[in-house]
Amino acid sequence: MAEATLSERVEAALDLIRPALIMDGGNVDLVDVTEDGVVLVRLVGACHGCPASTMTLRAGIEATLKQEIPEVTRVESVF
């Protein structure tokens, strides 16, 4: 069996976070993963424009991705 790509591993890690986001009416979409480990995501639903979205991005999404996937250097939100 082939080893999962970085994008597939990021998607799997995002699946760990999604239930909490969905409970609050939001979600996160993976846009891209750059060669230098930057993960680009789009916050959707209630997460888009939420005052706590920056905290969710850093303390929730980025922290989880970095913990699960050492190659991740940072997470950026795109619109």
N, C-alpha and C positions, 0 to 999 in steps of 0.2 A: 504494500500500500504506500502510495506517495505521501511524503510529508506535506502537511498543510502549509499553504502560502501565508505570508505575513497578513495579507488582507483577510484570509479565512480565519486566522487566529484572532484578529481584531474583532471580526464579526461575532465570533463565538464568545469573546469576552464581553462585548456589548450586550449579548443575550443575557448575561448575568445581571446587568444593570437595568435592562428594559422593564422588568415587572414593576419596579419602584416608580419609574417614570410614567408608565401606563396607568398606575393607580392614581397618579395626580393629573391625568388627562393629557400627558405628553408622550414624547418618544424621541429617539435619536436615530438618524440615518447616517450610515457611513458613506462619505463622499469619495475619499481617496486616502491612500497611505503613500507618502513620498519615500524616496530611496533613503533619505536620512532619518526616517522614523517619525516624521510628523504625521499625525492622524488628523484628517479633516472631516468634521462631522457637521450635520445640520440638525439643530434642535427644532422639533416640530410640535404641533398641537399646543397645549398649554405651556410647554417649555419655551416656545418661541416668544421672546419679548418678556418673559417672566422676570421680575426683579431679582429672583434668586438664581437665575440661569448661570451667572458667572460662577457662583459657588458650586452649583451642580456640576458644571463643566470641570472645574479644578478639583474639588474635594471628592466628587463622585466618579465621574467618567475618567478623568485623567489619572487619578490615583489608582483606580481599579485596573486600567489598561497598563500602567507602568508596573504594577505588582504582578499582573498575569503575563506580561510580555516585555521582557527587559529591553528589547530593541526599540520600544516606543520612547521617543525623546520628549514629545509634548503633544498636546491636543489643542486644535484650533477650531473655532466655530465659524462656519461660512454661511452666507445667506443665499 
